[in-house]
Amino acid sequence: MLVRTWRFVTILLSALVTGMAFCHALELPAKTQYSASLRKY
């Protein structure tokens, strides 16, 4: 049971991290159109 729970938690955290990275990649084209004073890379 512990291994099954650990596997679920690992998959859940991996999905959240992947989703956050994907959202950041989707925002990048819009961010490149901002003026230089607004960019904070």
PDB file of N, H, CA, C and O in Angstrom:
ATOM      1  N   MET A   1       0.826  -1.204   0.000  1.00  0.00           N
ATOM      2  CA  MET A   1       0.000   0.000   0.000  1.00  0.00           C
ATOM      3  C   MET A   1       0.865   1.261   0.000  1.00  0.00           C
ATOM      4  O   MET A   1       0.517   2.246  -0.651  1.00  0.00           O
ATOM      5  N   LEU A   2       1.977   1.241   0.715  1.00  0.00           N
ATOM      6  H   LEU A   2       2.259   0.441   1.244  1.00  0.00           H
ATOM      7  CA  LEU A   2       2.857   2.404   0.772  1.00  0.00           C
ATOM      8  C   LEU A   2       3.454   2.708  -0.606  1.00  0.00           C
ATOM      9  O   LEU A   2       3.568   3.870  -0.999  1.00  0.00           O
ATOM     10  N   VAL A   3       3.830   1.663  -1.327  1.00  0.00           N
ATOM     11  H   VAL A   3       3.737   0.719  -1.009  1.00  0.00           H
ATOM     12  CA  VAL A   3       4.413   1.870  -2.650  1.00  0.00           C
ATOM     13  C   VAL A   3       3.379   2.464  -3.606  1.00  0.00           C
ATOM     14  O   VAL A   3       3.704   3.324  -4.425  1.00  0.00           O
ATOM     15  N   ARG A   4       2.149   2.007  -3.499  1.00  0.00           N
ATOM     16  H   ARG A   4       1.885   1.309  -2.833  1.00  0.00           H
ATOM     17  CA  ARG A   4       1.085   2.513  -4.360  1.00  0.00           C
ATOM     18  C   ARG A   4       0.813   4.001  -4.076  1.00  0.00           C
ATOM     19  O   ARG A   4       0.624   4.789  -5.003  1.00  0.00           O
ATOM     20  N   THR A   5       0.797   4.370  -2.812  1.00  0.00           N
ATOM     21  H   THR A   5       0.951   3.730  -2.059  1.00  0.00           H
ATOM     22  CA  THR A   5       0.586   5.760  -2.435  1.00  0.00           C
ATOM     23  C   THR A   5       1.748   6.627  -2.895  1.00  0.00           C
ATOM     24  O   THR A   5       1.542   7.719  -3.424  1.00  0.00           O
ATOM     25  N   TRP A   6       2.961   6.144  -2.697  1.00  0.00           N
ATOM     26  H   TRP A   6       3.128   5.257  -2.267  1.00  0.00           H
ATOM     27  CA  TRP A   6       4.149   6.891  -3.111  1.00  0.00           C
ATOM     28  C   TRP A   6       4.162   7.086  -4.625  1.00  0.00           C
ATOM     29  O   TRP A   6       4.538   8.153  -5.110  1.00  0.00           O
ATOM     30  N   ARG A   7       3.760   6.073  -5.363  1.00  0.00           N
ATOM     31  H   ARG A   7       3.455   5.206  -4.969  1.00  0.00           H
ATOM     32  CA  ARG A   7       3.704   6.172  -6.821  1.00  0.00           C
ATOM     33  C   ARG A   7       2.689   7.242  -7.240  1.00  0.00           C
ATOM     34  O   ARG A   7       2.964   8.041  -8.135  1.00  0.00           O
ATOM     35  N   PHE A   8       1.521   7.256  -6.596  1.00  0.00           N
ATOM     36  H   PHE A   8       1.298   6.607  -5.869  1.00  0.00           H
ATOM     37  CA  PHE A   8       0.495   8.251  -6.909  1.00  0.00           C
ATOM     38  C   PHE A   8       0.992   9.664  -6.624  1.00  0.00           C
ATOM     39  O   PHE A   8       0.804  10.563  -7.443  1.00  0.00           O
ATOM     40  N   VAL A   9       1.620   9.865  -5.476  1.00  0.00           N
ATOM     41  H   VAL A   9       1.773   9.134  -4.811  1.00  0.00           H
ATOM     42  CA  VAL A   9       2.139  11.187  -5.110  1.00  0.00           C
ATOM     43  C   VAL A   9       3.217  11.630  -6.102  1.00  0.00           C
ATOM     44  O   VAL A   9       3.254  12.794  -6.501  1.00  0.00           O
ATOM     45  N   THR A  10       4.070  10.727  -6.490  1.00  0.00           N
ATOM     46  H   THR A  10       4.040   9.781  -6.166  1.00  0.00           H
ATOM     47  CA  THR A  10       5.135  11.048  -7.449  1.00  0.00           C
ATOM     48  C   THR A  10       4.564  11.445  -8.803  1.00  0.00           C
ATOM     49  O   THR A  10       5.010  12.422  -9.405  1.00  0.00           O
ATOM     50  N   ILE A  11       3.588  10.699  -9.278  1.00  0.00           N
ATOM     51  H   ILE A  11       3.226   9.905  -8.788  1.00  0.00           H
ATOM     52  CA  ILE A  11       2.967  11.021 -10.567  1.00  0.00           C
ATOM     53  C   ILE A  11       2.229  12.353 -10.490  1.00  0.00           C
ATOM     54  O   ILE A  11       2.281  13.145 -11.431  1.00  0.00           O
ATOM     55  N   LEU A  12       1.548  12.603  -9.387  1.00  0.00           N
ATOM     56  H   LEU A  12       1.506  11.959  -8.623  1.00  0.00           H
ATOM     57  CA  LEU A  12       0.828  13.857  -9.218  1.00  0.00           C
ATOM     58  C   LEU A  12       1.788  15.051  -9.224  1.00  0.00           C
ATOM     59  O   LEU A  12       1.534  16.046  -9.902  1.00  0.00           O
ATOM     60  N   LEU A  13       2.875  14.954  -8.481  1.00  0.00           N
ATOM     61  H   LEU A  13       3.081  14.145  -7.931  1.00  0.00           H
ATOM     62  CA  LEU A  13       3.840  16.054  -8.446  1.00  0.00           C
ATOM     63  C   LEU A  13       4.515  16.259  -9.795  1.00  0.00           C
ATOM     64  O   LEU A  13       4.763  17.395 -10.197  1.00  0.00           O
ATOM     65  N   SER A  14       4.809  15.183 -10.487  1.00  0.00           N
ATOM     66  H   SER A  14       4.607  14.260 -10.160  1.00  0.00           H
ATOM     67  CA  SER A  14       5.411  15.292 -11.820  1.00  0.00           C
ATOM     68  C   SER A  14       4.456  15.984 -12.790  1.00  0.00           C
ATOM     69  O   SER A  14       4.879  16.809 -13.600  1.00  0.00           O
ATOM     70  N   ALA A  15       3.179  15.653 -12.708  1.00  0.00           N
ATOM     71  H   ALA A  15       2.835  14.984 -12.049  1.00  0.00           H
ATOM     72  CA  ALA A  15       2.182  16.285 -13.578  1.00  0.00           C
ATOM     73  C   ALA A  15       2.058  17.775 -13.276  1.00  0.00           C
ATOM     74  O   ALA A  15       1.937  18.584 -14.196  1.00  0.00           O
ATOM     75  N   LEU A  16       2.086  18.144 -12.002  1.00  0.00           N
ATOM     76  H   LEU A  16       2.184  17.488 -11.255  1.00  0.00           H
ATOM     77  CA  LEU A  16       1.994  19.561 -11.644  1.00  0.00           C
ATOM     78  C   LEU A  16       3.196  20.353 -12.139  1.00  0.00           C
ATOM     79  O   LEU A  16       3.043  21.460 -12.656  1.00  0.00           O
ATOM     80  N   VAL A  17       4.380  19.798 -11.984  1.00  0.00           N
ATOM     81  H   VAL A  17       4.505  18.899 -11.564  1.00  0.00           H
ATOM     82  CA  VAL A  17       5.591  20.487 -12.435  1.00  0.00           C
ATOM     83  C   VAL A  17       5.599  20.609 -13.959  1.00  0.00           C
ATOM     84  O   VAL A  17       5.970  21.652 -14.497  1.00  0.00           O
ATOM     85  N   THR A  18       5.196  19.559 -14.646  1.00  0.00           N
ATOM     86  H   THR A  18       4.894  18.711 -14.209  1.00  0.00           H
ATOM     87  CA  THR A  18       5.143  19.600 -16.109  1.00  0.00           C
ATOM     88  C   THR A  18       4.118  20.621 -16.579  1.00  0.00           C
ATOM     89  O   THR A  18       4.365  21.350 -17.539  1.00  0.00           O
ATOM     90  N   GLY A  19       2.978  20.679 -15.916  1.00  0.00           N
ATOM     91  H   GLY A  19       2.777  20.087 -15.136  1.00  0.00           H
ATOM     92  CA  GLY A  19       1.951  21.651 -16.274  1.00  0.00           C
ATOM     93  C   GLY A  19       2.411  23.074 -16.076  1.00  0.00           C
ATOM     94  O   GLY A  19       2.123  23.939 -16.903  1.00  0.00           O
ATOM     95  N   MET A  20       3.120  23.333 -14.994  1.00  0.00           N
ATOM     96  H   MET A  20       3.354  22.630 -14.322  1.00  0.00           H
ATOM     97  CA  MET A  20       3.624  24.681 -14.746  1.00  0.00           C
ATOM     98  C   MET A  20       4.650  25.084 -15.805  1.00  0.00           C
ATOM     99  O   MET A  20       4.652  26.226 -16.266  1.00  0.00           O
ATOM    100  N   ALA A  21       5.509  24.161 -16.185  1.00  0.00           N
ATOM    101  H   ALA A  21       5.507  23.234 -15.811  1.00  0.00           H
ATOM    102  CA  ALA A  21       6.513  24.456 -17.216  1.00  0.00           C
ATOM    103  C   ALA A  21       5.837  24.702 -18.563  1.00  0.00           C
ATOM    104  O   ALA A  21       6.247  25.588 -19.313  1.00  0.00           O
ATOM    105  N   PHE A  22       4.805  23.922 -18.868  1.00  0.00           N
ATOM    106  H   PHE A  22       4.472  23.203 -18.258  1.00  0.00           H
ATOM    107  CA  PHE A  22       4.090  24.086 -20.134  1.00  0.00           C
ATOM    108  C   PHE A  22       3.365  25.429 -20.175  1.00  0.00           C
ATOM    109  O   PHE A  22       3.358  26.096 -21.209  1.00  0.00           O
ATOM    110  N   CYS A  23       2.761  25.826 -19.071  1.00  0.00           N
ATOM    111  H   CYS A  23       2.766  25.284 -18.230  1.00  0.00           H
ATOM    112  CA  CYS A  23       2.085  27.128 -19.018  1.00  0.00           C
ATOM    113  C   CYS A  23       3.080  28.269 -19.193  1.00  0.00           C
ATOM    114  O   CYS A  23       2.784  29.261 -19.860  1.00  0.00           O
ATOM    115  N   HIS A  24       4.236  28.129 -18.606  1.00  0.00           N
ATOM    116  H   HIS A  24       4.476  27.323 -18.065  1.00  0.00           H
ATOM    117  CA  HIS A  24       5.261  29.156 -18.767  1.00  0.00           C
ATOM    118  C   HIS A  24       5.692  29.244 -20.225  1.00  0.00           C
ATOM    119  O   HIS A  24       5.902  30.342 -20.741  1.00  0.00           O
ATOM    120  N   ALA A  25       5.825  28.105 -20.895  1.00  0.00           N
ATOM    121  H   ALA A  25       5.654  27.213 -20.477  1.00  0.00           H
ATOM    122  CA  ALA A  25       6.205  28.103 -22.307  1.00  0.00           C
ATOM    123  C   ALA A  25       5.107  28.726 -23.175  1.00  0.00           C
ATOM    124  O   ALA A  25       5.407  29.378 -24.176  1.00  0.00           O
ATOM    125  N   LEU A  26       3.853  28.532 -22.804  1.00  0.00           N
ATOM    126  H   LEU A  26       3.609  28.002 -21.991  1.00  0.00           H
ATOM    127  CA  LEU A  26       2.758  29.125 -23.576  1.00  0.00           C
ATOM    128  C   LEU A  26       2.683  30.640 -23.399  1.00  0.00           C
ATOM    129  O   LEU A  26       2.220  31.341 -24.298  1.00  0.00           O
ATOM    130  N   GLU A  27       3.131  31.153 -22.257  1.00  0.00           N
ATOM    131  H   GLU A  27       3.507  30.583 -21.526  1.00  0.00           H
ATOM    132  CA  GLU A  27       3.109  32.589 -22.013  1.00  0.00           C
ATOM    133  C   GLU A  27       4.268  33.318 -22.687  1.00  0.00           C
ATOM    134  O   GLU A  27       4.214  34.536 -22.854  1.00  0.00           O
ATOM    135  N   LEU A  28       5.289  32.608 -23.068  1.00  0.00           N
ATOM    136  H   LEU A  28       5.332  31.618 -22.933  1.00  0.00           H
ATOM    137  CA  LEU A  28       6.501  33.239 -23.595  1.00  0.00           C
ATOM    138  C   LEU A  28       6.269  34.085 -24.854  1.00  0.00           C
ATOM    139  O   LEU A  28       6.807  35.190 -24.922  1.00  0.00           O
ATOM    140  N   PRO A  29       5.500  33.633 -25.854  1.00  0.00           N
ATOM    141  CA  PRO A  29       5.291  34.512 -27.029  1.00  0.00           C
ATOM    142  C   PRO A  29       4.641  35.847 -26.686  1.00  0.00           C
ATOM    143  O   PRO A  29       4.990  36.868 -27.279  1.00  0.00           O
ATOM    144  N   ALA A  30       3.716  35.859 -25.752  1.00  0.00           N
ATOM    145  H   ALA A  30       3.433  35.030 -25.270  1.00  0.00           H
ATOM    146  CA  ALA A  30       3.085  37.121 -25.359  1.00  0.00           C
ATOM    147  C   ALA A  30       4.073  38.014 -24.612  1.00  0.00           C
ATOM    148  O   ALA A  30       4.055  39.236 -24.764  1.00  0.00           O
ATOM    149  N   LYS A  31       4.932  37.395 -23.808  1.00  0.00           N
ATOM    150  H   LYS A  31       4.947  36.403 -23.685  1.00  0.00           H
ATOM    151  CA  LYS A  31       5.904  38.182 -23.039  1.00  0.00           C
ATOM    152  C   LYS A  31       6.945  38.841 -23.936  1.00  0.00           C
ATOM    153  O   LYS A  31       7.472  39.897 -23.589  1.00  0.00           O
ATOM    154  N   THR A  32       7.250  38.239 -25.080  1.00  0.00           N
ATOM    155  H   THR A  32       6.821  37.380 -25.362  1.00  0.00           H
ATOM    156  CA  THR A  32       8.260  38.828 -25.964  1.00  0.00           C
ATOM    157  C   THR A  32       7.746  40.087 -26.647  1.00  0.00           C
ATOM    158  O   THR A  32       8.540  40.865 -27.175  1.00  0.00           O
ATOM    159  N   GLN A  33       6.436  40.301 -26.647  1.00  0.00           N
ATOM    160  H   GLN A  33       5.791  39.669 -26.218  1.00  0.00           H
ATOM    161  CA  GLN A  33       5.873  41.493 -27.274  1.00  0.00           C
ATOM    162  C   GLN A  33       5.777  42.669 -26.312  1.00  0.00           C
ATOM    163  O   GLN A  33       5.421  43.771 -26.729  1.00  0.00           O
ATOM    164  N   TYR A  34       6.084  42.464 -25.045  1.00  0.00           N
ATOM    165  H   TYR A  34       6.374  41.568 -24.706  1.00  0.00           H
ATOM    166  CA  TYR A  34       6.069  43.558 -24.074  1.00  0.00           C
ATOM    167  C   TYR A  34       7.208  44.516 -24.348  1.00  0.00           C
ATOM    168  O   TYR A  34       8.207  44.147 -24.964  1.00  0.00           O
ATOM    169  N   SER A  35       7.056  45.742 -23.893  1.00  0.00           N
ATOM    170  H   SER A  35       6.244  46.042 -23.393  1.00  0.00           H
ATOM    171  CA  SER A  35       8.150  46.700 -24.039  1.00  0.00           C
ATOM    172  C   SER A  35       9.289  46.313 -23.088  1.00  0.00           C
ATOM    173  O   SER A  35       9.098  45.530 -22.157  1.00  0.00           O
ATOM    174  N   ALA A  36      10.447  46.863 -23.334  1.00  0.00           N
ATOM    175  H   ALA A  36      10.602  47.499 -24.090  1.00  0.00           H
ATOM    176  CA  ALA A  36      11.637  46.487 -22.569  1.00  0.00           C
ATOM    177  C   ALA A  36      11.515  46.865 -21.094  1.00  0.00           C
ATOM    178  O   ALA A  36      12.111  46.209 -20.240  1.00  0.00           O
ATOM    179  N   SER A  37      10.762  47.896 -20.791  1.00  0.00           N
ATOM    180  H   SER A  37      10.278  48.429 -21.486  1.00  0.00           H
ATOM    181  CA  SER A  37      10.630  48.311 -19.395  1.00  0.00           C
ATOM    182  C   SER A  37       9.761  47.353 -18.582  1.00  0.00           C
ATOM    183  O   SER A  37       9.866  47.327 -17.356  1.00  0.00           O
ATOM    184  N   LEU A  38       8.912  46.570 -19.235  1.00  0.00           N
ATOM    185  H   LEU A  38       8.827  46.591 -20.231  1.00  0.00           H
ATOM    186  CA  LEU A  38       8.054  45.623 -18.532  1.00  0.00           C
ATOM    187  C   LEU A  38       8.672  44.237 -18.380  1.00  0.00           C
ATOM    188  O   LEU A  38       8.254  43.466 -17.516  1.00  0.00           O
ATOM    189  N   ARG A  39       9.652  43.917 -19.201  1.00  0.00           N
ATOM    190  H   ARG A  39       9.992  44.544 -19.902  1.00  0.00           H
ATOM    191  CA  ARG A  39      10.264  42.597 -19.161  1.00  0.00           C
ATOM    192  C   ARG A  39      11.126  42.436 -17.923  1.00  0.00           C
ATOM    193  O   ARG A  39      11.943  43.300 -17.605  1.00  0.00           O
ATOM    194  N   LYS A  40      10.935  41.321 -17.227  1.00  0.00           N
ATOM    195  H   LYS A  40      10.271  40.620 -17.486  1.00  0.00           H
ATOM    196  CA  LYS A  40      11.758  41.021 -16.047  1.00  0.00           C
ATOM    197  C   LYS A  40      12.193  39.575 -16.128  1.00  0.00           C
ATOM    198  O   LYS A  40      11.840  38.779 -15.258  1.00  0.00           O
ATOM    199  N   TYR A  41      12.931  39.221 -17.122  1.00  0.00           N
ATOM    200  H   TYR A  41      13.218  39.867 -17.829  1.00  0.00           H
ATOM    201  CA  TYR A  41      13.411  37.844 -17.253  1.00  0.00           C
ATOM    202  C   TYR A  41      14.444  37.653 -16.210  1.00  0.00           C
ATOM    203  O   TYR A  41      15.016  36.569 -16.100  1.00  0.00           O
TER     204      TYR A  41
END
